[in-house]
Amino acid sequence: MRIAITGASGFIGTALAASLADHGHQVVTIGRPSRSRQPDVPWDPATGELPGPALEGLAAVVHLAGESLSSGRWTTRKKQRILESRVQGTRLLTETLANLDNPPRLLICASAVGYYGDRGDEMLDEQSAAGEGFLAEVCQAWEAAADPARQAGIRTLHIRSGVVLGRGGALPLMALPFRLFIGGRIGNGRQMMPWIALTDLVDALRHLLGDGKLDGPLNLVAPQQVTNREWTRTLGRVLKRPTLFPLPAIAAKLLLGEMAGELLLASARVTPDKLIAGGYHFTYPDLEPALRSILT
């Protein structure tokens, strides 16, 4: 298949593009040109640049681009960039696809479990209502921005992913305090931490690209649901490090501000029921084997 990817130079996009190419697909990259890379199709959501003719005849589009959540404190300007990068980019992409003579059959748009907000121990599937907070508002606006594609008859999936574990992304930063013998739980440690191995995320995306039925929201998280306390003990065991130095919630908020409350202290017990019912089988359904495959 001929498949386009936005965010193809990022942590997930790079792995997905390589996997698709290895499986014989033609990858078309969509992104901002720079000195270090030249995408196949240039785009700039701020100016509305995205040449439609270059997107004619695609089998599918995987939309991953968006401002990083964890690169710096959430100032007013940072939050605006997080929101605008997702809403403007998605709207430009989907309006362009909707106006093509030969649009793709499938659009897969990134989203996040932040959609559900801080929900404690409540079981959350794709039918659960949206939560409250900045990330929940971002995810709702992000998903709504794909309406032009849906209205044009393009089957649209929103993948609500948890923390993605791989050799890049968040895991090296999360593991660093443990490597330095200062790791421990965050807050009271009871908050649920949805996660998925990068291997499974990429394989699941390939599975979805070959599936002709699933649409709408879809949780991309591993079946094993763990608390932050369980996560901490498992990571310490894998790295052979003690887990004796908890980070109190108040300290996390002082260090990171609002970001700590929504990324580190919020709890969401999210299940991948729809993905499993759709026939996907996880390579790493449990946390410890996933961490060992990456860190040892």
C-alpha positions as CSV (number, residue, x, y, z in Angstrom):
1,M,0.0,0.0,0.0
2,R,1.0,3.6,-0.4
3,I,0.7,5.1,3.1
4,A,1.4,8.7,4.2
5,I,2.7,9.6,7.6
6,T,2.8,13.0,9.4
7,G,5.3,13.1,12.2
8,A,7.4,10.5,10.4
9,S,10.7,11.9,11.9
10,G,9.4,11.5,15.5
11,F,9.9,8.6,17.9
12,I,6.8,6.7,16.8
13,G,6.8,7.9,13.2
14,T,10.4,6.7,12.6
15,A,9.6,3.2,13.9
16,L,6.4,3.0,12.0
17,A,7.9,4.2,8.7
18,A,10.7,1.6,9.0
19,S,8.3,-1.2,9.8
20,L,6.0,-0.3,6.9
21,A,8.9,-0.2,4.5
22,D,10.1,-3.6,5.8
23,H,6.7,-5.1,5.0
24,G,6.8,-3.8,1.4
25,H,4.7,-0.7,1.7
26,Q,5.5,2.7,0.1
27,V,5.8,5.4,2.7
28,V,5.1,9.0,1.9
29,T,6.3,11.5,4.5
30,I,4.4,14.7,5.2
31,G,6.2,17.4,7.2
32,R,8.1,20.7,7.4
33,P,11.2,20.9,5.3
34,S,14.4,21.5,7.2
35,R,18.2,21.4,6.6
36,S,18.3,17.9,8.0
37,R,15.3,16.4,6.2
38,Q,13.2,16.9,3.1
39,P,9.7,15.3,3.4
40,D,8.0,13.9,0.3
41,V,5.1,16.3,0.9
42,P,5.7,19.7,2.5
43,W,3.2,21.1,4.9
44,D,2.8,24.0,7.3
45,P,-0.4,24.1,9.4
46,A,0.2,27.7,10.4
47,T,0.2,28.9,6.8
48,G,-2.1,26.3,5.3
49,E,0.5,24.7,3.1
50,L,-0.3,21.2,2.0
51,P,-0.4,20.3,-1.7
52,G,-3.4,18.1,-2.3
53,P,-2.3,16.6,-5.7
54,A,0.6,14.9,-3.9
55,L,-1.9,13.1,-1.7
56,E,-4.1,11.6,-4.5
57,G,-4.4,7.9,-4.6
58,L,-3.1,7.0,-1.1
59,A,-4.4,3.9,0.6
60,A,-4.2,5.4,4.1
61,V,-2.8,8.3,6.1
62,V,-1.4,8.0,9.6
63,H,-1.4,11.4,11.4
64,L,1.1,11.5,14.3
65,A,2.3,15.1,14.3
66,G,1.9,17.4,17.2
67,E,3.8,19.6,19.7
68,S,5.6,17.6,22.4
69,L,3.8,17.5,25.7
70,S,6.8,17.0,27.9
71,S,9.4,19.5,26.5
72,G,9.2,22.3,29.0
73,R,6.7,23.6,31.5
74,W,3.1,24.3,30.5
75,T,3.1,28.0,30.2
76,T,0.2,29.7,28.5
77,R,2.1,29.9,25.3
78,K,3.2,26.3,25.5
79,K,-0.4,25.1,26.1
80,Q,-1.5,27.2,23.1
81,R,1.1,25.5,20.9
82,I,0.1,22.0,22.1
83,L,-3.6,22.7,21.2
84,E,-3.0,24.6,18.0
85,S,-0.5,22.1,16.6
86,R,-3.0,19.3,16.9
87,V,-6.2,21.1,15.9
88,Q,-4.8,23.2,13.1
89,G,-2.7,20.3,11.7
90,T,-5.6,17.8,11.8
91,R,-8.1,20.3,10.3
92,L,-5.7,21.2,7.5
93,L,-5.0,17.5,6.7
94,T,-8.6,16.3,6.9
95,E,-10.0,19.2,4.8
96,T,-7.3,18.6,2.2
97,L,-8.1,14.8,2.1
98,A,-11.8,15.5,2.0
99,N,-11.4,17.5,-1.2
100,L,-9.3,15.0,-3.1
101,D,-10.7,13.3,-6.2
102,N,-9.2,10.0,-5.0
103,P,-9.0,10.2,-1.2
104,P,-7.6,7.5,1.1
105,R,-9.9,4.8,2.4
106,L,-8.5,5.1,6.0
107,L,-7.2,7.9,8.2
108,I,-5.6,7.0,11.6
109,C,-5.2,10.0,13.8
110,A,-3.2,10.1,17.0
111,S,-4.9,10.9,20.3
112,A,-4.2,10.0,23.9
113,V,-5.6,8.5,27.0
114,G,-5.6,12.0,28.4
115,Y,-9.0,12.1,26.8
116,Y,-10.4,10.4,29.9
117,G,-8.9,12.8,32.4
118,D,-8.1,11.9,36.0
119,R,-10.6,9.1,36.8
120,G,-9.1,7.1,39.7
121,D,-9.8,3.4,39.5
122,E,-12.8,3.6,37.1
123,M,-12.6,1.1,34.2
124,L,-12.5,3.1,31.0
125,D,-13.2,1.8,27.5
126,E,-13.9,3.6,24.2
127,Q,-17.5,4.2,25.3
128,S,-16.5,6.1,28.4
129,A,-17.2,9.8,28.5
130,A,-14.5,12.4,28.2
131,G,-12.9,13.7,31.4
132,E,-11.9,17.1,32.6
133,G,-8.7,19.1,32.4
134,F,-6.4,20.6,29.8
135,L,-5.4,17.3,28.1
136,A,-9.0,16.0,28.0
137,E,-10.0,19.3,26.3
138,V,-7.1,19.0,23.8
139,C,-8.0,15.4,22.9
140,Q,-11.6,16.3,22.4
141,A,-10.8,19.2,20.1
142,W,-8.1,17.1,18.4
143,E,-10.5,14.3,17.5
144,A,-13.3,16.7,16.5
145,A,-10.9,18.4,14.0
146,A,-11.0,15.2,11.9
147,D,-14.7,15.7,11.2
148,P,-14.1,16.8,7.5
149,A,-12.6,13.4,6.8
150,R,-15.5,11.5,8.4
151,Q,-18.1,13.7,6.6
152,A,-16.3,12.9,3.3
153,G,-16.7,9.1,4.0
154,I,-13.1,8.4,5.0
155,R,-13.0,5.7,7.7
156,T,-11.4,7.5,10.6
157,L,-9.7,6.0,13.7
158,H,-8.5,7.9,16.8
159,I,-5.8,6.0,18.6
160,R,-5.8,6.9,22.3
161,S,-2.4,5.7,23.4
162,G,-0.8,5.5,26.8
163,V,2.9,6.0,27.6
164,V,4.9,4.5,24.7
165,L,7.8,2.4,25.9
166,G,10.9,2.2,23.7
167,R,14.5,3.1,23.5
168,G,13.5,6.7,22.8
169,G,10.6,8.8,23.9
170,A,9.7,9.0,27.6
171,L,11.3,5.8,29.0
172,P,15.0,6.9,29.1
173,L,14.0,10.0,31.1
174,M,11.8,8.0,33.4
175,A,14.5,5.4,34.0
176,L,17.3,7.9,34.7
177,P,16.5,8.5,38.4
178,F,16.5,4.8,38.9
179,R,19.9,4.4,37.2
180,L,21.2,7.1,39.6
181,F,19.8,5.2,42.6
182,I,17.2,7.9,43.4
183,G,14.1,6.4,41.8
184,G,10.8,5.9,43.5
185,R,7.0,6.2,43.2
186,I,5.4,9.5,42.4
187,G,2.8,10.9,44.8
188,N,0.9,8.1,46.6
189,G,1.7,5.7,43.8
190,R,-2.0,4.6,43.4
191,Q,-2.5,6.3,40.1
192,M,-3.0,4.0,37.1
193,M,-0.5,4.3,34.4
194,P,-1.7,3.1,30.9
195,W,1.3,2.0,28.8
196,I,2.2,0.2,25.6
197,A,5.4,-1.1,24.1
198,L,6.5,0.6,20.9
199,T,6.7,-2.8,19.3
200,D,3.0,-3.4,20.0
201,L,2.0,0.2,19.0
202,V,3.7,-0.2,15.6
203,D,2.4,-3.7,15.1
204,A,-1.1,-2.6,16.1
205,L,-1.0,0.3,13.6
206,R,0.0,-2.2,10.8
207,H,-2.9,-4.4,11.9
208,L,-5.3,-1.5,11.7
209,L,-4.0,-0.6,8.3
210,G,-5.0,-4.0,7.1
211,D,-8.3,-4.1,8.9
212,G,-11.4,-3.0,7.1
213,K,-13.9,-2.6,9.9
214,L,-12.7,-0.7,13.0
215,D,-13.4,3.0,13.2
216,G,-13.9,5.7,15.8
217,P,-11.9,5.9,19.0
218,L,-9.6,3.0,19.9
219,N,-7.5,2.6,23.1
220,L,-3.9,1.6,22.3
221,V,-2.7,0.4,25.7
222,A,-1.4,-2.9,27.0
223,P,-3.8,-5.3,28.7
224,Q,-1.9,-5.3,32.0
225,Q,-3.0,-2.3,34.1
226,V,-0.5,-1.1,36.6
227,T,-0.4,1.5,39.3
228,N,2.6,3.9,39.6
229,R,3.7,1.9,42.6
230,E,3.7,-1.3,40.6
231,W,5.4,0.4,37.7
232,T,8.1,1.7,40.1
233,R,8.8,-1.7,41.6
234,T,9.0,-3.4,38.2
235,L,11.3,-0.8,36.7
236,G,13.6,-1.0,39.8
237,R,13.6,-4.8,39.5
238,V,14.5,-4.7,35.8
239,L,17.3,-2.2,36.4
240,K,18.4,-3.8,39.7
241,R,18.0,-0.6,41.5
242,P,16.3,0.3,44.8
243,T,13.0,2.3,44.8
244,L,13.4,4.1,48.1
245,F,13.0,7.7,47.1
246,P,9.4,8.7,46.4
247,L,8.6,12.0,44.7
248,P,5.9,13.7,46.7
249,A,3.0,15.1,44.7
250,I,3.7,18.6,46.0
251,A,7.3,18.4,44.9
252,A,6.3,17.1,41.4
253,K,3.9,20.1,41.0
254,L,6.6,22.5,42.2
255,L,9.1,21.1,39.7
256,L,6.7,20.7,36.7
257,G,3.6,22.7,37.4
258,E,0.4,21.8,35.8
259,M,2.1,19.2,33.6
260,A,2.8,17.1,36.7
261,G,-0.8,16.9,37.7
262,E,-1.9,15.7,34.3
263,L,1.0,13.5,33.1
264,L,2.4,12.1,36.3
265,L,-0.3,12.2,39.0
266,A,-3.6,11.7,37.0
267,S,-5.1,8.2,37.0
268,A,-6.8,6.4,34.1
269,R,-7.6,2.7,34.1
270,V,-7.9,2.2,30.4
271,T,-8.6,-1.1,28.7
272,P,-7.8,-2.2,25.0
273,D,-11.1,-4.2,24.6
274,K,-11.8,-2.9,21.1
275,L,-8.3,-3.6,19.8
276,I,-8.4,-7.2,21.2
277,A,-11.9,-7.8,19.8
278,G,-10.5,-6.6,16.5
279,G,-8.1,-9.5,16.4
280,Y,-4.8,-8.0,17.6
281,H,-2.5,-10.2,19.8
282,F,0.0,-8.3,22.0
283,T,3.7,-9.2,21.9
284,Y,4.1,-7.6,25.3
285,P,0.9,-7.7,27.3
286,D,2.8,-7.5,30.6
287,L,5.1,-4.7,31.8
288,E,8.2,-6.5,33.0
289,P,8.9,-8.4,29.8
290,A,8.4,-5.2,27.8
291,L,10.8,-3.3,30.0
292,R,13.4,-6.1,29.9
293,S,13.3,-6.2,26.1
294,I,14.1,-2.5,26.0
295,L,16.4,-1.9,29.0
296,T,18.5,-5.1,29.3
